Amino acid sequence: MRRLRTLLGPRHAGHTLPADELGALFLPVGDDGVVIGDDAQGHPQMVGFHRSAPYDVLLIGGLWTAQVLALRAAGTGARVVVETGRAQAWTMLAQVAGAGLDCITLHDVGRVPPQGATVGSPVVVVRDAGMRPPRGRVVSAPWQSVLTLLPYVSPVAPRLMRESTLVGVQRVSPGEAEQIGRTLGLSSAESDALPTLADGVTLWCAGRERNWVMTNPTDAETGLLGAARRVD
């Protein structure tokens, strides 16, 4: 039996660059992730759910926005796992999204099995577990992000806001806006605006960064989920 010879490529000296010229190097990388909407200037805004480090997102808002994000995450190739106590609200979305494939799966609260997320098979866990979601068995991990939905501010909200890398806030009451503002370090203008937000508008906060984003559904999303709404 003949052994295959290893094919060698052309031999040449390695590429070198003086240390004082390293600053001139750059690698242009475009935005990558799930489009969550447009900012005030009409520029698309994205959230990168597929990460090599654990990533926790909190949305204090409506089911509609959470479902749009889940649908768009599935469209990027992620396996979307929904932990919910209201499966009936997610059933149609799960059936339509995969076109026969289980790209969005539903599980009872506390019953999400290990997902085995990898770089080639990333996972987004959506926790729709009410006002006091229990600590999940499946937590954020490399290539497995967790999006927790809170319909309103609850006793666990301050902890979740502090623990999350990204926090989205939709329309809330003035009292809730004041509490959120203290926890997130919002300005008075930002806190005062929260009770007046239109349906589909979210203030996304990551550290000191703030972005007002309007989520506009596609025709297909409108047909499946209806128009943007804060309350279901």
Contacts in CASP RR format, 6 or more apart in sequence:
PFRMAT RR
TARGET T0000
AUTHOR 0000-0000-0000
METHOD contacts of the structure
MODEL  1
MRRLRTLLGPRHAGHTLPADELGALFLPVGDDGVVIGDDAQGHPQMVGFH
RSAPYDVLLIGGLWTAQVLALRAAGTGARVVVETGRAQAWTMLAQVAGAG
LDCITLHDVGRVPPQGATVGSPVVVVRDAGMRPPRGRVVSAPWQSVLTLL
PYVSPVAPRLMRESTLVGVQRVSPGEAEQIGRTLGLSSAESDALPTLADG
VTLWCAGRERNWVMTNPTDAETGLLGAARRVD
17 25 0 8 1.000
31 44 0 8 1.000
31 46 0 8 1.000
32 46 0 8 1.000
32 48 0 8 1.000
33 46 0 8 1.000
33 47 0 8 1.000
33 48 0 8 1.000
33 49 0 8 1.000
33 50 0 8 1.000
33 76 0 8 1.000
34 46 0 8 1.000
34 47 0 8 1.000
34 48 0 8 1.000
34 49 0 8 1.000
34 69 0 8 1.000
34 72 0 8 1.000
34 73 0 8 1.000
34 76 0 8 1.000
35 44 0 8 1.000
35 45 0 8 1.000
35 46 0 8 1.000
35 72 0 8 1.000
36 45 0 8 1.000
36 46 0 8 1.000
36 47 0 8 1.000
36 69 0 8 1.000
36 72 0 8 1.000
36 202 0 8 1.000
36 204 0 8 1.000
36 213 0 8 1.000
36 215 0 8 1.000
37 44 0 8 1.000
37 45 0 8 1.000
37 213 0 8 1.000
37 214 0 8 1.000
37 215 0 8 1.000
37 216 0 8 1.000
38 44 0 8 1.000
38 45 0 8 1.000
38 213 0 8 1.000
38 214 0 8 1.000
38 216 0 8 1.000
39 45 0 8 1.000
39 211 0 8 1.000
39 212 0 8 1.000
39 213 0 8 1.000
39 214 0 8 1.000
40 212 0 8 1.000
45 204 0 8 1.000
45 211 0 8 1.000
45 213 0 8 1.000
47 57 0 8 1.000
47 69 0 8 1.000
47 166 0 8 1.000
47 204 0 8 1.000
48 55 0 8 1.000
48 145 0 8 1.000
49 55 0 8 1.000
49 57 0 8 1.000
49 73 0 8 1.000
49 76 0 8 1.000
49 78 0 8 1.000
49 122 0 8 1.000
49 124 0 8 1.000
49 145 0 8 1.000
49 147 0 8 1.000
50 76 0 8 1.000
50 78 0 8 1.000
50 122 0 8 1.000
50 143 0 8 1.000
50 145 0 8 1.000
51 142 0 8 1.000
51 143 0 8 1.000
51 145 0 8 1.000
52 119 0 8 1.000
52 142 0 8 1.000
52 143 0 8 1.000
53 142 0 8 1.000
54 139 0 8 1.000
54 140 0 8 1.000
54 141 0 8 1.000
54 142 0 8 1.000
54 144 0 8 1.000
54 145 0 8 1.000
55 140 0 8 1.000
55 145 0 8 1.000
55 146 0 8 1.000
55 165 0 8 1.000
55 166 0 8 1.000
56 140 0 8 1.000
56 145 0 8 1.000
56 146 0 8 1.000
56 148 0 8 1.000
56 163 0 8 1.000
56 164 0 8 1.000
56 165 0 8 1.000
56 166 0 8 1.000
57 145 0 8 1.000
57 146 0 8 1.000
57 147 0 8 1.000
57 148 0 8 1.000
57 164 0 8 1.000
57 165 0 8 1.000
57 166 0 8 1.000
57 167 0 8 1.000
57 168 0 8 1.000
58 147 0 8 1.000
58 148 0 8 1.000
58 150 0 8 1.000
58 160 0 8 1.000
58 161 0 8 1.000
58 164 0 8 1.000
58 166 0 8 1.000
58 167 0 8 1.000
58 168 0 8 1.000
59 65 0 8 1.000
59 66 0 8 1.000
59 69 0 8 1.000
59 147 0 8 1.000
59 148 0 8 1.000
59 149 0 8 1.000
59 150 0 8 1.000
59 167 0 8 1.000
59 168 0 8 1.000
59 170 0 8 1.000
59 202 0 8 1.000
60 150 0 8 1.000
60 151 0 8 1.000
60 152 0 8 1.000
60 153 0 8 1.000
60 157 0 8 1.000
60 167 0 8 1.000
60 168 0 8 1.000
60 169 0 8 1.000
60 170 0 8 1.000
60 172 0 8 1.000
60 176 0 8 1.000
60 180 0 8 1.000
61 149 0 8 1.000
61 150 0 8 1.000
61 151 0 8 1.000
61 152 0 8 1.000
61 168 0 8 1.000
61 169 0 8 1.000
61 170 0 8 1.000
61 171 0 8 1.000
61 172 0 8 1.000
61 202 0 8 1.000
61 230 0 8 1.000
62 149 0 8 1.000
62 151 0 8 1.000
62 170 0 8 1.000
62 229 0 8 1.000
62 230 0 8 1.000
62 231 0 8 1.000
62 232 0 8 1.000
63 89 0 8 1.000
63 128 0 8 1.000
63 149 0 8 1.000
63 151 0 8 1.000
63 232 0 8 1.000
64 199 0 8 1.000
64 200 0 8 1.000
64 225 0 8 1.000
64 226 0 8 1.000
64 228 0 8 1.000
64 229 0 8 1.000
64 230 0 8 1.000
64 232 0 8 1.000
65 170 0 8 1.000
65 200 0 8 1.000
65 202 0 8 1.000
65 215 0 8 1.000
65 228 0 8 1.000
66 126 0 8 1.000
66 128 0 8 1.000
66 147 0 8 1.000
66 149 0 8 1.000
67 90 0 8 1.000
67 93 0 8 1.000
67 225 0 8 1.000
68 215 0 8 1.000
68 217 0 8 1.000
68 221 0 8 1.000
68 225 0 8 1.000
69 126 0 8 1.000
69 147 0 8 1.000
70 80 0 8 1.000
70 82 0 8 1.000
70 93 0 8 1.000
70 97 0 8 1.000
70 104 0 8 1.000
70 124 0 8 1.000
70 126 0 8 1.000
70 147 0 8 1.000
71 93 0 8 1.000
71 97 0 8 1.000
71 104 0 8 1.000
71 221 0 8 1.000
71 224 0 8 1.000
71 225 0 8 1.000
73 80 0 8 1.000
73 124 0 8 1.000
74 80 0 8 1.000
74 97 0 8 1.000
74 98 0 8 1.000
74 103 0 8 1.000
74 104 0 8 1.000
75 97 0 8 1.000
75 103 0 8 1.000
77 103 0 8 1.000
77 122 0 8 1.000
78 103 0 8 1.000
78 122 0 8 1.000
78 123 0 8 1.000
78 124 0 8 1.000
79 102 0 8 1.000
79 103 0 8 1.000
79 105 0 8 1.000
79 115 0 8 1.000
79 117 0 8 1.000
79 121 0 8 1.000
79 122 0 8 1.000
79 123 0 8 1.000
79 124 0 8 1.000
80 97 0 8 1.000
80 103 0 8 1.000
80 104 0 8 1.000
80 105 0 8 1.000
80 123 0 8 1.000
80 124 0 8 1.000
80 125 0 8 1.000
80 126 0 8 1.000
81 104 0 8 1.000
81 105 0 8 1.000
81 107 0 8 1.000
81 112 0 8 1.000
81 115 0 8 1.000
81 123 0 8 1.000
81 124 0 8 1.000
81 125 0 8 1.000
81 126 0 8 1.000
81 138 0 8 1.000
82 90 0 8 1.000
82 94 0 8 1.000
82 104 0 8 1.000
82 105 0 8 1.000
82 106 0 8 1.000
82 107 0 8 1.000
82 125 0 8 1.000
82 126 0 8 1.000
82 128 0 8 1.000
83 107 0 8 1.000
83 108 0 8 1.000
83 109 0 8 1.000
83 110 0 8 1.000
83 111 0 8 1.000
83 112 0 8 1.000
83 125 0 8 1.000
83 126 0 8 1.000
83 127 0 8 1.000
83 128 0 8 1.000
83 129 0 8 1.000
83 136 0 8 1.000
83 138 0 8 1.000
84 90 0 8 1.000
84 106 0 8 1.000
84 107 0 8 1.000
84 108 0 8 1.000
84 109 0 8 1.000
84 126 0 8 1.000
84 128 0 8 1.000
84 129 0 8 1.000
85 108 0 8 1.000
85 109 0 8 1.000
85 128 0 8 1.000
85 129 0 8 1.000
85 130 0 8 1.000
86 128 0 8 1.000
87 106 0 8 1.000
87 108 0 8 1.000
89 128 0 8 1.000
89 232 0 8 1.000
90 104 0 8 1.000
90 106 0 8 1.000
90 128 0 8 1.000
91 106 0 8 1.000
92 224 0 8 1.000
93 104 0 8 1.000
93 224 0 8 1.000
93 225 0 8 1.000
94 104 0 8 1.000
94 105 0 8 1.000
94 106 0 8 1.000
96 224 0 8 1.000
97 103 0 8 1.000
97 104 0 8 1.000
98 104 0 8 1.000
107 113 0 8 1.000
109 129 0 8 1.000
109 133 0 8 1.000
109 134 0 8 1.000
110 129 0 8 1.000
110 134 0 8 1.000
110 136 0 8 1.000
110 137 0 8 1.000
112 125 0 8 1.000
112 136 0 8 1.000
112 137 0 8 1.000
112 138 0 8 1.000
113 138 0 8 1.000
114 138 0 8 1.000
115 123 0 8 1.000
115 125 0 8 1.000
115 138 0 8 1.000
115 144 0 8 1.000
116 123 0 8 1.000
116 144 0 8 1.000
117 123 0 8 1.000
117 141 0 8 1.000
117 142 0 8 1.000
117 143 0 8 1.000
117 144 0 8 1.000
118 143 0 8 1.000
119 143 0 8 1.000
120 143 0 8 1.000
121 143 0 8 1.000
122 143 0 8 1.000
122 144 0 8 1.000
122 145 0 8 1.000
123 143 0 8 1.000
123 144 0 8 1.000
123 145 0 8 1.000
124 144 0 8 1.000
124 145 0 8 1.000
124 146 0 8 1.000
124 147 0 8 1.000
125 138 0 8 1.000
125 140 0 8 1.000
125 144 0 8 1.000
125 145 0 8 1.000
125 146 0 8 1.000
125 147 0 8 1.000
126 147 0 8 1.000
126 149 0 8 1.000
127 133 0 8 1.000
127 136 0 8 1.000
127 146 0 8 1.000
127 147 0 8 1.000
127 148 0 8 1.000
127 149 0 8 1.000
128 149 0 8 1.000
129 148 0 8 1.000
130 149 0 8 1.000
130 150 0 8 1.000
130 151 0 8 1.000
131 150 0 8 1.000
131 151 0 8 1.000
131 152 0 8 1.000
131 154 0 8 1.000
131 156 0 8 1.000
132 154 0 8 1.000
132 155 0 8 1.000
132 156 0 8 1.000
133 148 0 8 1.000
133 150 0 8 1.000
133 156 0 8 1.000
138 144 0 8 1.000
138 146 0 8 1.000
139 146 0 8 1.000
140 146 0 8 1.000
148 160 0 8 1.000
148 164 0 8 1.000
150 156 0 8 1.000
150 157 0 8 1.000
150 160 0 8 1.000
152 172 0 8 1.000
152 173 0 8 1.000
152 176 0 8 1.000
153 172 0 8 1.000
153 176 0 8 1.000
153 179 0 8 1.000
153 180 0 8 1.000
157 179 0 8 1.000
157 180 0 8 1.000
157 183 0 8 1.000
158 179 0 8 1.000
158 183 0 8 1.000
161 167 0 8 1.000
161 180 0 8 1.000
161 183 0 8 1.000
161 184 0 8 1.000
162 183 0 8 1.000
165 206 0 8 1.000
166 204 0 8 1.000
166 205 0 8 1.000
166 206 0 8 1.000
167 184 0 8 1.000
167 204 0 8 1.000
167 205 0 8 1.000
167 206 0 8 1.000
168 202 0 8 1.000
168 203 0 8 1.000
168 204 0 8 1.000
168 205 0 8 1.000
169 180 0 8 1.000
169 184 0 8 1.000
169 194 0 8 1.000
169 202 0 8 1.000
169 203 0 8 1.000
169 205 0 8 1.000
170 197 0 8 1.000
170 200 0 8 1.000
170 201 0 8 1.000
170 202 0 8 1.000
170 203 0 8 1.000
170 230 0 8 1.000
171 194 0 8 1.000
171 195 0 8 1.000
171 196 0 8 1.000
171 197 0 8 1.000
171 198 0 8 1.000
171 199 0 8 1.000
171 201 0 8 1.000
171 230 0 8 1.000
172 180 0 8 1.000
172 194 0 8 1.000
172 195 0 8 1.000
173 195 0 8 1.000
174 195 0 8 1.000
176 194 0 8 1.000
177 191 0 8 1.000
177 192 0 8 1.000
177 194 0 8 1.000
177 195 0 8 1.000
178 191 0 8 1.000
180 186 0 8 1.000
180 191 0 8 1.000
180 194 0 8 1.000
181 190 0 8 1.000
181 191 0 8 1.000
184 205 0 8 1.000
186 205 0 8 1.000
186 210 0 8 1.000
190 203 0 8 1.000
190 210 0 8 1.000
193 203 0 8 1.000
194 203 0 8 1.000
197 203 0 8 1.000
197 230 0 8 1.000
198 214 0 8 1.000
199 227 0 8 1.000
199 228 0 8 1.000
199 229 0 8 1.000
199 230 0 8 1.000
200 214 0 8 1.000
200 215 0 8 1.000
200 228 0 8 1.000
200 229 0 8 1.000
200 230 0 8 1.000
201 212 0 8 1.000
201 213 0 8 1.000
201 214 0 8 1.000
201 215 0 8 1.000
202 212 0 8 1.000
202 213 0 8 1.000
202 215 0 8 1.000
203 210 0 8 1.000
203 211 0 8 1.000
203 212 0 8 1.000
203 213 0 8 1.000
204 210 0 8 1.000
204 211 0 8 1.000
204 212 0 8 1.000
204 213 0 8 1.000
215 228 0 8 1.000
216 228 0 8 1.000
217 225 0 8 1.000
217 226 0 8 1.000
217 227 0 8 1.000
217 228 0 8 1.000
END
